Amino acid sequence: MKITTARIFQILTLTALCAATFACSKSKSYSELLRDEEKATNWWLSNQKVINEIPEDSVFICGEDAPFYRMDEDGFIYMQVVNPGDKRKKARKGQQIFFRYTRTNILDMYHGYDPPASEGNAGNVGNGNSTSFRFDDLYAETSQTYGSGIQTPLFYLGLDCEVNLVLRSYYGFQGETGQCQPFIFNVKYFPAYY
């Protein structure tokens, strides 16, 4: 019996289909991951004071005990203002903004990992470890890399501000959007002249 190229292709396709089916049966679907992300985010926020709208005058309650404000209609971004910065010095479109951050995975907290995974560049300012984006320019590569959520506070606050942000993956770092992991960020923003 002679095996043709078409038959080999059919066998390989069937093998790949079986492998994919087996792999999918052991992992969660994207919609299930999104539900888990939402559940963990809501769990975390249930232990915080939350205000479901942005103040009309953009004057936020500030400090370590300030409430988290829902910043978008879908509830994917929440912001707590630790320090509002200098409102006389607002970020300009296209301006390079440096930021220092620490972030903790909310899913890790939800699942009880002790300690939950934290990462960022807040403790390492040397060795060329500069993280920046171009404000309100999502065509710039660095802005795409860090997502639009990290820029949200600068539409309301002055430069040199500090915030805590809850970001769901949709507004998070570009390379992680498919992982459906929400994070709580502590972020400090600095204009390019620093």
LOLO-319226 format. One record per residue: residue in one letter; y, z, x of N, C-alpha, C in turn. Coordinates in nm, 3 decimals. Example, Ala and Ser with C-alpha at 12.3 -4.5 7.8 and 13.67 -1.06 7.14 Angstrom:
+--------+---------+---------+---------+---------+---------+---------+---------+---------+---------+
: residu :     n.v :     n.w :     n.u :    ca.v :    ca.w :    ca.u :     c.v :     c.w :     c.u :
+--------+---------+---------+---------+---------+---------+---------+---------+---------+---------+
:      A :  -0.569 :   0.780 :   1.319 :  -0.450 :   0.780 :   1.230 :  -0.330 :   0.780 :   1.320 :
:      S :  -0.225 :   0.708 :   1.285 :  -0.106 :   0.714 :   1.367 :   0.003 :   0.787 :   1.290 :
+--------+---------+---------+---------+---------+---------+---------+---------+---------+---------+
//
This chain:
+--------+---------+---------+---------+---------+---------+---------+---------+---------+---------+
: residu :     n.v :     n.w :     n.u :    ca.v :    ca.w :    ca.u :     c.v :     c.w :     c.u :
+--------+---------+---------+---------+---------+---------+---------+---------+---------+---------+
:      M :  -0.117 :   0.000 :   0.084 :   0.000 :   0.000 :   0.000 :   0.124 :   0.000 :   0.088 :
:      K :   0.209 :  -0.095 :   0.064 :   0.331 :  -0.110 :   0.144 :   0.446 :  -0.040 :   0.072 :
:      I :   0.522 :   0.045 :   0.145 :   0.638 :   0.116 :   0.087 :   0.762 :   0.034 :   0.118 :
:      T :   0.833 :   0.000 :   0.013 :   0.955 :  -0.081 :   0.028 :   1.075 :   0.010 :   0.051 :
:      T :   1.181 :  -0.052 :   0.094 :   1.306 :   0.022 :   0.115 :   1.355 :   0.082 :  -0.016 :
:      A :   1.341 :   0.009 :  -0.123 :   1.383 :   0.059 :  -0.254 :   1.303 :   0.183 :  -0.292 :
:      R :   1.173 :   0.181 :  -0.263 :   1.087 :   0.296 :  -0.295 :   1.125 :   0.417 :  -0.211 :
:      I :   1.158 :   0.395 :  -0.083 :   1.202 :   0.505 :   0.003 :   1.331 :   0.564 :  -0.051 :
:      F :   1.422 :   0.478 :  -0.094 :   1.549 :   0.524 :  -0.151 :   1.524 :   0.608 :  -0.278 :
:      Q :   1.430 :   0.564 :  -0.362 :   1.398 :   0.639 :  -0.484 :   1.340 :   0.776 :  -0.449 :
:      I :   1.254 :   0.781 :  -0.351 :   1.193 :   0.908 :  -0.310 :   1.300 :   1.002 :  -0.255 :
:      L :   1.388 :   0.950 :  -0.170 :   1.495 :   1.033 :  -0.113 :   1.591 :   1.082 :  -0.222 :
:      T :   1.623 :   0.996 :  -0.316 :   1.712 :   1.034 :  -0.426 :   1.649 :   1.143 :  -0.511 :
:      L :   1.522 :   1.127 :  -0.543 :   1.450 :   1.228 :  -0.621 :   1.444 :   1.361 :  -0.546 :
:      T :   1.419 :   1.356 :  -0.417 :   1.413 :   1.477 :  -0.335 :   1.549 :   1.547 :  -0.335 :
:      A :   1.657 :   1.470 :  -0.317 :   1.791 :   1.527 :  -0.316 :   1.825 :   1.588 :  -0.451 :
:      L :   1.786 :   1.520 :  -0.559 :   1.812 :   1.571 :  -0.693 :   1.739 :   1.702 :  -0.718 :
:      C :   1.614 :   1.709 :  -0.675 :   1.537 :   1.833 :  -0.689 :   1.598 :   1.946 :  -0.609 :
:      A :   1.640 :   1.916 :  -0.486 :   1.702 :   2.018 :  -0.401 :   1.832 :   2.067 :  -0.462 :
:      A :   1.912 :   1.975 :  -0.516 :   2.040 :   2.013 :  -0.578 :   2.016 :   2.098 :  -0.702 :
:      T :   1.917 :   2.062 :  -0.781 :   1.885 :   2.138 :  -0.902 :   1.840 :   2.279 :  -0.866 :
:      F :   1.758 :   2.290 :  -0.764 :   1.710 :   2.421 :  -0.720 :   1.825 :   2.505 :  -0.666 :
:      A :   1.913 :   2.443 :  -0.587 :   2.026 :   2.515 :  -0.530 :   2.120 :   2.563 :  -0.640 :
:      C :   2.146 :   2.480 :  -0.739 :   2.237 :   2.518 :  -0.847 :   2.179 :   2.628 :  -0.934 :
:      S :   2.050 :   2.632 :  -0.946 :   1.991 :   2.734 :  -1.032 :   2.006 :   2.872 :  -0.972 :
:      K :   2.030 :   2.881 :  -0.841 :   2.044 :   3.011 :  -0.777 :   2.190 :   3.053 :  -0.761 :
:      S :   2.284 :   2.962 :  -0.782 :   2.424 :   2.996 :  -0.763 :   2.498 :   2.988 :  -0.897 :
:      K :   2.618 :   3.045 :  -0.897 :   2.698 :   3.046 :  -1.019 :   2.775 :   2.915 :  -1.033 :
:      S :   2.800 :   2.879 :  -1.157 :   2.881 :   2.761 :  -1.183 :   3.027 :   2.794 :  -1.154 :
:      Y :   3.109 :   2.691 :  -1.142 :   3.251 :   2.711 :  -1.117 :   3.316 :   2.792 :  -1.229 :
:      S :   3.279 :   2.765 :  -1.353 :   3.338 :   2.839 :  -1.465 :   3.296 :   2.987 :  -1.461 :
:      E :   3.175 :   3.014 :  -1.417 :   3.131 :   3.154 :  -1.402 :   3.210 :   3.223 :  -1.290 :
:      L :   3.235 :   3.152 :  -1.180 :   3.315 :   3.208 :  -1.072 :   3.458 :   3.238 :  -1.118 :
:      L :   3.514 :   3.148 :  -1.199 :   3.648 :   3.172 :  -1.252 :   3.651 :   3.293 :  -1.345 :
:      R :   3.547 :   3.309 :  -1.426 :   3.540 :   3.428 :  -1.513 :   3.530 :   3.556 :  -1.431 :
:      D :   3.450 :   3.552 :  -1.324 :   3.439 :   3.669 :  -1.235 :   3.574 :   3.701 :  -1.171 :
:      E :   3.646 :   3.597 :  -1.129 :   3.777 :   3.616 :  -1.068 :   3.873 :   3.680 :  -1.168 :
:      E :   3.873 :   3.630 :  -1.291 :   3.961 :   3.685 :  -1.394 :   3.924 :   3.831 :  -1.425 :
:      K :   3.796 :   3.859 :  -1.434 :   3.751 :   3.995 :  -1.465 :   3.793 :   4.093 :  -1.355 :
:      A :   3.775 :   4.053 :  -1.229 :   3.813 :   4.140 :  -1.117 :   3.965 :   4.161 :  -1.112 :
:      T :   4.041 :   4.055 :  -1.136 :   4.187 :   4.065 :  -1.136 :   4.234 :   4.158 :  -1.248 :
:      N :   4.180 :   4.140 :  -1.367 :   4.218 :   4.226 :  -1.479 :   4.179 :   4.371 :  -1.454 :
:      W :   4.064 :   4.393 :  -1.392 :   4.021 :   4.528 :  -1.356 :   4.122 :   4.592 :  -1.262 :
:      W :   4.164 :   4.517 :  -1.160 :   4.259 :   4.572 :  -1.063 :   4.393 :   4.601 :  -1.130 :
:      L :   4.442 :   4.508 :  -1.210 :   4.570 :   4.526 :  -1.276 :   4.568 :   4.637 :  -1.380 :
:      S :   4.451 :   4.668 :  -1.433 :   4.443 :   4.774 :  -1.534 :   4.478 :   4.910 :  -1.475 :
:      N :   4.477 :   4.922 :  -1.344 :   4.514 :   5.046 :  -1.277 :   4.658 :   5.045 :  -1.228 :
:      Q :   4.736 :   4.944 :  -1.270 :   4.875 :   4.929 :  -1.227 :   4.966 :   4.926 :  -1.349 :
:      K :   5.092 :   4.953 :  -1.327 :   5.191 :   4.932 :  -1.432 :   5.228 :   4.784 :  -1.427 :
:      V :   5.217 :   4.715 :  -1.540 :   5.241 :   4.572 :  -1.546 :   5.345 :   4.541 :  -1.652 :
:      I :   5.440 :   4.456 :  -1.616 :   5.539 :   4.405 :  -1.711 :   5.511 :   4.256 :  -1.724 :
:      N :   5.494 :   4.210 :  -1.846 :   5.447 :   4.073 :  -1.870 :   5.556 :   3.967 :  -1.873 :
:      E :   5.673 :   3.998 :  -1.823 :   5.778 :   3.897 :  -1.817 :   5.872 :   3.927 :  -1.700 :
:      I :   5.939 :   3.822 :  -1.657 :   6.036 :   3.834 :  -1.549 :   6.167 :   3.882 :  -1.612 :
:      P :   6.236 :   3.978 :  -1.549 :   6.363 :   4.023 :  -1.606 :   6.462 :   3.907 :  -1.620 :
:      E :   6.533 :   3.902 :  -1.732 :   6.627 :   3.792 :  -1.757 :   6.731 :   3.778 :  -1.648 :
:      D :   6.777 :   3.892 :  -1.595 :   6.881 :   3.889 :  -1.492 :   6.820 :   3.885 :  -1.351 :
:      S :   6.689 :   3.874 :  -1.342 :   6.615 :   3.873 :  -1.215 :   6.641 :   3.999 :  -1.133 :
:      V :   6.676 :   4.109 :  -1.199 :   6.690 :   4.236 :  -1.130 :   6.560 :   4.313 :  -1.152 :
:      F :   6.480 :   4.317 :  -1.048 :   6.348 :   4.378 :  -1.055 :   6.355 :   4.525 :  -1.017 :
:      I :   6.270 :   4.606 :  -1.077 :   6.253 :   4.743 :  -1.033 :   6.184 :   4.734 :  -0.897 :
:      C :   6.233 :   4.809 :  -0.800 :   6.183 :   4.797 :  -0.662 :   6.124 :   4.928 :  -0.612 :
:      G :   6.039 :   4.917 :  -0.514 :   5.982 :   5.033 :  -0.448 :   5.831 :   5.033 :  -0.452 :
:      E :   5.772 :   5.128 :  -0.383 :   5.626 :   5.139 :  -0.372 :   5.560 :   5.164 :  -0.508 :
:      D :   5.634 :   5.227 :  -0.601 :   5.579 :   5.258 :  -0.734 :   5.630 :   5.164 :  -0.842 :
:      A :   5.692 :   5.055 :  -0.802 :   5.748 :   4.959 :  -0.898 :   5.634 :   4.891 :  -0.974 :
:      P :   5.664 :   4.839 :  -1.092 :   5.561 :   4.768 :  -1.169 :   5.533 :   4.630 :  -1.108 :
:      F :   5.422 :   4.573 :  -1.148 :   5.389 :   4.435 :  -1.115 :   5.440 :   4.349 :  -1.231 :
:      Y :   5.512 :   4.243 :  -1.198 :   5.564 :   4.150 :  -1.297 :   5.476 :   4.026 :  -1.302 :
:      R :   5.440 :   3.984 :  -1.423 :   5.366 :   3.858 :  -1.438 :   5.465 :   3.745 :  -1.414 :
:      M :   5.434 :   3.659 :  -1.318 :   5.529 :   3.557 :  -1.274 :   5.502 :   3.418 :  -1.333 :
:      D :   5.389 :   3.400 :  -1.398 :   5.357 :   3.269 :  -1.457 :   5.293 :   3.290 :  -1.593 :
:      E :   5.292 :   3.185 :  -1.672 :   5.240 :   3.195 :  -1.808 :   5.092 :   3.228 :  -1.813 :
:      D :   5.015 :   3.181 :  -1.715 :   4.871 :   3.199 :  -1.717 :   4.824 :   3.332 :  -1.660 :
:      G :   4.913 :   3.408 :  -1.599 :   4.874 :   3.535 :  -1.541 :   4.797 :   3.520 :  -1.411 :
:      F :   4.833 :   3.419 :  -1.333 :   4.766 :   3.396 :  -1.204 :   4.845 :   3.457 :  -1.088 :
:      I :   4.972 :   3.492 :  -1.111 :   5.057 :   3.551 :  -1.008 :   5.126 :   3.673 :  -1.065 :
:      Y :   5.115 :   3.785 :  -0.995 :   5.185 :   3.908 :  -1.029 :   5.258 :   3.955 :  -0.905 :
:      M :   5.379 :   4.007 :  -0.922 :   5.461 :   4.047 :  -0.808 :   5.516 :   4.187 :  -0.827 :
:      Q :   5.502 :   4.268 :  -0.723 :   5.565 :   4.399 :  -0.715 :   5.669 :   4.389 :  -0.603 :
:      V :   5.792 :   4.421 :  -0.631 :   5.899 :   4.411 :  -0.532 :   5.909 :   4.544 :  -0.457 :
:      V :   5.876 :   4.543 :  -0.330 :   5.889 :   4.662 :  -0.246 :   6.032 :   4.671 :  -0.195 :
:      N :   6.086 :   4.557 :  -0.147 :   6.223 :   4.548 :  -0.098 :   6.277 :   4.412 :  -0.140 :
:      P :   6.388 :   4.407 :  -0.215 :   6.437 :   4.279 :  -0.266 :   6.506 :   4.191 :  -0.162 :
:      G :   6.527 :   4.241 :  -0.040 :   6.596 :   4.162 :   0.061 :   6.744 :   4.150 :   0.029 :
:      D :   6.808 :   4.056 :   0.094 :   6.952 :   4.034 :   0.076 :   6.972 :   3.917 :  -0.019 :
:      K :   7.013 :   3.947 :  -0.143 :   7.030 :   3.840 :  -0.244 :   7.139 :   3.741 :  -0.207 :
:      R :   7.227 :   3.779 :  -0.115 :   7.331 :   3.686 :  -0.070 :   7.272 :   3.580 :   0.023 :
:      K :   7.152 :   3.606 :   0.075 :   7.086 :   3.513 :   0.166 :   6.958 :   3.463 :   0.099 :
:      K :   6.972 :   3.355 :   0.026 :   6.857 :   3.297 :  -0.045 :   6.797 :   3.183 :   0.036 :
:      A :   6.668 :   3.163 :   0.019 :   6.600 :   3.052 :   0.087 :   6.652 :   2.920 :   0.031 :
:      R :   6.668 :   2.822 :   0.119 :   6.714 :   2.689 :   0.079 :   6.595 :   2.594 :   0.078 :
:      K :   6.599 :   2.496 :  -0.008 :   6.491 :   2.397 :  -0.016 :   6.469 :   2.335 :   0.122 :
:      G :   6.345 :   2.333 :   0.165 :   6.309 :   2.275 :   0.294 :   6.325 :   2.368 :   0.413 :
:      Q :   6.385 :   2.486 :   0.392 :   6.405 :   2.580 :   0.502 :   6.271 :   2.635 :   0.549 :
:      Q :   6.257 :   2.647 :   0.681 :   6.135 :   2.706 :   0.735 :   6.142 :   2.857 :   0.718 :
:      I :   6.039 :   2.911 :   0.655 :   6.031 :   3.054 :   0.629 :   5.905 :   3.107 :   0.697 :
:      F :   5.923 :   3.207 :   0.782 :   5.808 :   3.274 :   0.844 :   5.767 :   3.390 :   0.754 :
:      F :   5.639 :   3.421 :   0.756 :   5.595 :   3.536 :   0.678 :   5.482 :   3.608 :   0.749 :
:      R :   5.480 :   3.738 :   0.728 :   5.374 :   3.826 :   0.779 :   5.303 :   3.880 :   0.656 :
:      Y :   5.171 :   3.884 :   0.663 :   5.098 :   3.929 :   0.546 :   4.970 :   4.003 :   0.584 :
:      T :   4.930 :   4.085 :   0.493 :   4.797 :   4.146 :   0.492 :   4.744 :   4.121 :   0.352 :
:      R :   4.618 :   4.083 :   0.343 :   4.562 :   4.060 :   0.210 :   4.424 :   4.124 :   0.200 :
:      T :   4.393 :   4.167 :   0.080 :   4.265 :   4.231 :   0.052 :   4.201 :   4.159 :  -0.065 :
:      N :   4.074 :   4.132 :  -0.052 :   3.999 :   4.061 :  -0.154 :   3.972 :   4.155 :  -0.273 :
:      I :   4.024 :   4.119 :  -0.388 :   4.007 :   4.203 :  -0.508 :   3.862 :   4.204 :  -0.554 :
:      L :   3.790 :   4.094 :  -0.536 :   3.648 :   4.092 :  -0.573 :   3.569 :   4.194 :  -0.492 :
:      D :   3.604 :   4.209 :  -0.363 :   3.537 :   4.310 :  -0.281 :   3.561 :   4.450 :  -0.337 :
:      M :   3.685 :   4.476 :  -0.379 :   3.715 :   4.608 :  -0.439 :   3.638 :   4.626 :  -0.569 :
:      Y :   3.635 :   4.522 :  -0.650 :   3.567 :   4.527 :  -0.778 :   3.418 :   4.557 :  -0.761 :
:      H :   3.360 :   4.498 :  -0.658 :   3.217 :   4.520 :  -0.633 :   3.188 :   4.645 :  -0.550 :
:      G :   3.293 :   4.720 :  -0.517 :   3.275 :   4.849 :  -0.451 :   3.252 :   4.844 :  -0.302 :
:      Y :   3.284 :   4.733 :  -0.236 :   3.270 :   4.728 :  -0.090 :   3.364 :   4.828 :  -0.028 :
:      D :   3.313 :   4.909 :   0.063 :   3.394 :   5.013 :   0.124 :   3.387 :   5.002 :   0.275 :
:      P :   3.493 :   4.969 :   0.342 :   3.622 :   4.929 :   0.288 :   3.621 :   4.782 :   0.247 :
:      P :   3.706 :   4.745 :   0.154 :   3.712 :   4.602 :   0.117 :   3.770 :   4.522 :   0.234 :
:      A :   3.733 :   4.396 :   0.241 :   3.777 :   4.310 :   0.350 :   3.928 :   4.287 :   0.343 :
:      S :   3.997 :   4.317 :   0.452 :   4.140 :   4.289 :   0.464 :   4.162 :   4.200 :   0.585 :
:      E :   4.262 :   4.115 :   0.575 :   4.294 :   4.026 :   0.686 :   4.438 :   3.985 :   0.678 :
:      G :   4.487 :   3.920 :   0.782 :   4.623 :   3.870 :   0.783 :   4.681 :   3.872 :   0.922 :
:      N :   4.810 :   3.846 :   0.929 :   4.877 :   3.840 :   1.058 :   4.982 :   3.949 :   1.075 :
:      A :   4.990 :   4.044 :   0.985 :   5.096 :   4.145 :   0.990 :   5.089 :   4.231 :   1.115 :
:      G :   4.971 :   4.254 :   1.166 :   4.956 :   4.339 :   1.284 :   4.953 :   4.263 :   1.415 :
:      N :   4.963 :   4.131 :   1.411 :   4.952 :   4.050 :   1.533 :   5.064 :   3.948 :   1.537 :
:      V :   5.178 :   3.988 :   1.592 :   5.293 :   3.898 :   1.594 :   5.302 :   3.818 :   1.724 :
:      G :   5.218 :   3.846 :   1.820 :   5.224 :   3.775 :   1.948 :   5.131 :   3.656 :   1.951 :
:      N :   5.116 :   3.600 :   2.069 :   5.024 :   3.490 :   2.096 :   5.045 :   3.369 :   2.006 :
:      G :   5.170 :   3.337 :   1.975 :   5.199 :   3.219 :   1.894 :   5.149 :   3.231 :   1.751 :
:      N :   5.127 :   3.353 :   1.706 :   5.074 :   3.374 :   1.571 :   5.190 :   3.371 :   1.470 :
:      S :   5.247 :   3.254 :   1.452 :   5.357 :   3.240 :   1.356 :   5.307 :   3.163 :   1.236 :
:      T :   5.325 :   3.221 :   1.121 :   5.283 :   3.159 :   0.996 :   5.408 :   3.126 :   0.918 :
:      S :   5.419 :   3.000 :   0.876 :   5.540 :   2.961 :   0.806 :   5.511 :   2.850 :   0.705 :
:      F :   5.609 :   2.828 :   0.620 :   5.604 :   2.717 :   0.524 :   5.745 :   2.664 :   0.509 :
:      R :   5.757 :   2.549 :   0.447 :   5.887 :   2.491 :   0.412 :   5.911 :   2.525 :   0.266 :
:      F :   6.015 :   2.603 :   0.241 :   6.040 :   2.654 :   0.108 :   6.063 :   2.541 :   0.008 :
:      D :   5.996 :   2.551 :  -0.105 :   6.011 :   2.459 :  -0.218 :   5.987 :   2.314 :  -0.179 :
:      D :   5.900 :   2.293 :  -0.081 :   5.864 :   2.159 :  -0.037 :   5.712 :   2.153 :  -0.024 :
:      L :   5.645 :   2.130 :  -0.136 :   5.499 :   2.131 :  -0.135 :   5.439 :   2.005 :  -0.074 :
:      Y :   5.524 :   1.913 :  -0.029 :   5.473 :   1.796 :   0.043 :   5.453 :   1.829 :   0.191 :
:      A :   5.521 :   1.932 :   0.241 :   5.504 :   1.972 :   0.380 :   5.363 :   2.030 :   0.399 :
:      E :   5.299 :   1.994 :   0.508 :   5.161 :   2.037 :   0.531 :   5.146 :   2.188 :   0.530 :
:      T :   5.240 :   2.261 :   0.595 :   5.227 :   2.407 :   0.597 :   5.243 :   2.466 :   0.458 :
:      S :   5.327 :   2.406 :   0.377 :   5.342 :   2.456 :   0.240 :   5.215 :   2.434 :   0.160 :
:      Q :   5.151 :   2.321 :   0.180 :   5.025 :   2.294 :   0.111 :   4.917 :   2.391 :   0.158 :
:      T :   4.913 :   2.420 :   0.285 :   4.811 :   2.508 :   0.342 :   4.811 :   2.645 :   0.275 :
:      Y :   4.931 :   2.701 :   0.255 :   4.940 :   2.837 :   0.202 :   4.957 :   2.843 :   0.051 :
:      G :   4.968 :   2.730 :  -0.014 :   4.977 :   2.726 :  -0.159 :   5.115 :   2.765 :  -0.210 :
:      S :   5.137 :   2.740 :  -0.336 :   5.269 :   2.765 :  -0.395 :   5.291 :   2.911 :  -0.430 :
:      G :   5.185 :   2.986 :  -0.451 :   5.199 :   3.126 :  -0.492 :   5.272 :   3.211 :  -0.390 :
:      I :   5.249 :   3.185 :  -0.263 :   5.311 :   3.266 :  -0.158 :   5.462 :   3.245 :  -0.154 :
:      Q :   5.511 :   3.134 :  -0.209 :   5.654 :   3.105 :  -0.210 :   5.727 :   3.162 :  -0.332 :
:      T :   5.654 :   3.196 :  -0.434 :   5.713 :   3.238 :  -0.562 :   5.821 :   3.346 :  -0.548 :
:      P :   5.801 :   3.452 :  -0.470 :   5.905 :   3.556 :  -0.464 :   6.042 :   3.506 :  -0.419 :
:      L :   6.045 :   3.404 :  -0.333 :   6.173 :   3.358 :  -0.279 :   6.258 :   3.282 :  -0.381 :
:      F :   6.201 :   3.248 :  -0.495 :   6.282 :   3.189 :  -0.602 :   6.366 :   3.296 :  -0.671 :
:      Y :   6.332 :   3.423 :  -0.651 :   6.398 :   3.532 :  -0.721 :   6.465 :   3.633 :  -0.627 :
:      L :   6.416 :   3.644 :  -0.505 :   6.460 :   3.748 :  -0.413 :   6.530 :   3.688 :  -0.292 :
:      G :   6.597 :   3.774 :  -0.216 :   6.665 :   3.730 :  -0.095 :   6.571 :   3.728 :   0.024 :
:      L :   6.619 :   3.665 :   0.132 :   6.541 :   3.664 :   0.256 :   6.526 :   3.807 :   0.306 :
:      D :   6.430 :   3.829 :   0.390 :   6.395 :   3.962 :   0.443 :   6.338 :   4.054 :   0.337 :
:      C :   6.287 :   3.996 :   0.228 :   6.227 :   4.078 :   0.122 :   6.081 :   4.111 :   0.158 :
:      E :   6.028 :   4.209 :   0.087 :   5.887 :   4.247 :   0.100 :   5.831 :   4.265 :  -0.040 :
:      V :   5.713 :   4.207 :  -0.063 :   5.650 :   4.215 :  -0.194 :   5.501 :   4.240 :  -0.180 :
:      N :   5.443 :   4.286 :  -0.288 :   5.299 :   4.285 :  -0.305 :   5.270 :   4.180 :  -0.412 :
:      L :   5.179 :   4.091 :  -0.382 :   5.146 :   3.981 :  -0.473 :   4.999 :   3.985 :  -0.509 :
:      V :   4.970 :   3.967 :  -0.635 :   4.833 :   3.940 :  -0.678 :   4.828 :   3.790 :  -0.702 :
:      L :   4.743 :   3.722 :  -0.626 :   4.730 :   3.577 :  -0.639 :   4.586 :   3.542 :  -0.671 :
:      R :   4.569 :   3.474 :  -0.782 :   4.437 :   3.416 :  -0.810 :   4.426 :   3.287 :  -0.731 :
:      S :   4.305 :   3.241 :  -0.711 :   4.278 :   3.131 :  -0.618 :   4.355 :   3.004 :  -0.649 :
:      Y :   4.386 :   2.978 :  -0.773 :   4.457 :   2.856 :  -0.811 :   4.589 :   2.843 :  -0.735 :
:      Y :   4.658 :   2.955 :  -0.711 :   4.786 :   2.956 :  -0.640 :   4.773 :   3.005 :  -0.497 :
:      G :   4.652 :   3.029 :  -0.451 :   4.630 :   3.083 :  -0.318 :   4.624 :   2.977 :  -0.209 :
:      F :   4.565 :   3.014 :  -0.097 :   4.555 :   2.925 :   0.018 :   4.471 :   2.804 :  -0.019 :
:      Q :   4.516 :   2.687 :   0.021 :   4.457 :   2.561 :  -0.022 :   4.308 :   2.553 :   0.009 :
:      G :   4.266 :   2.595 :   0.125 :   4.126 :   2.583 :   0.163 :   4.034 :   2.676 :   0.088 :
:      E :   4.088 :   2.764 :   0.006 :   4.006 :   2.865 :  -0.062 :   4.008 :   2.853 :  -0.214 :
:      T :   4.072 :   2.753 :  -0.268 :   4.086 :   2.746 :  -0.414 :   3.952 :   2.736 :  -0.485 :
:      G :   3.854 :   2.671 :  -0.425 :   3.724 :   2.656 :  -0.488 :   3.637 :   2.780 :  -0.481 :
:      Q :   3.679 :   2.879 :  -0.400 :   3.598 :   3.000 :  -0.386 :   3.623 :   3.102 :  -0.496 :
:      C :   3.730 :   3.083 :  -0.572 :   3.761 :   3.168 :  -0.687 :   3.768 :   3.316 :  -0.650 :
:      Q :   3.847 :   3.345 :  -0.548 :   3.862 :   3.484 :  -0.504 :   4.008 :   3.525 :  -0.514 :
:      P :   4.037 :   3.629 :  -0.592 :   4.175 :   3.678 :  -0.602 :   4.205 :   3.774 :  -0.487 :
:      F :   4.331 :   3.778 :  -0.446 :   4.372 :   3.866 :  -0.337 :   4.496 :   3.944 :  -0.377 :
:      I :   4.509 :   4.064 :  -0.321 :   4.634 :   4.139 :  -0.326 :   4.695 :   4.125 :  -0.187 :
:      F :   4.816 :   4.070 :  -0.182 :   4.887 :   4.045 :  -0.058 :   5.002 :   4.144 :  -0.044 :
:      N :   5.030 :   4.187 :   0.078 :   5.158 :   4.246 :   0.113 :   5.224 :   4.143 :   0.202 :
:      V :   5.344 :   4.095 :   0.163 :   5.410 :   3.986 :   0.236 :   5.554 :   4.023 :   0.268 :
:      K :   5.595 :   3.993 :   0.391 :   5.734 :   4.006 :   0.434 :   5.781 :   3.869 :   0.479 :
:      Y :   5.900 :   3.827 :   0.434 :   5.953 :   3.694 :   0.460 :   6.072 :   3.701 :   0.554 :
:      F :   6.077 :   3.605 :   0.646 :   6.185 :   3.598 :   0.744 :   6.233 :   3.454 :   0.759 :
:      P :   6.364 :   3.432 :   0.764 :   6.412 :   3.295 :   0.787 :   6.380 :   3.251 :   0.930 :
:      A :   6.392 :   3.123 :   0.956 :   6.350 :   3.063 :   1.084 :   6.427 :   3.116 :   1.204 :
:      Y :   6.544 :   3.174 :   1.187 :   6.621 :   3.217 :   1.304 :   6.568 :   3.346 :   1.365 :
:      Y :   6.461 :   3.405 :   1.313 :   6.404 :   3.527 :   1.372 :   6.321 :   3.491 :   1.492 :
+--------+---------+---------+---------+---------+---------+---------+---------+---------+---------+
//
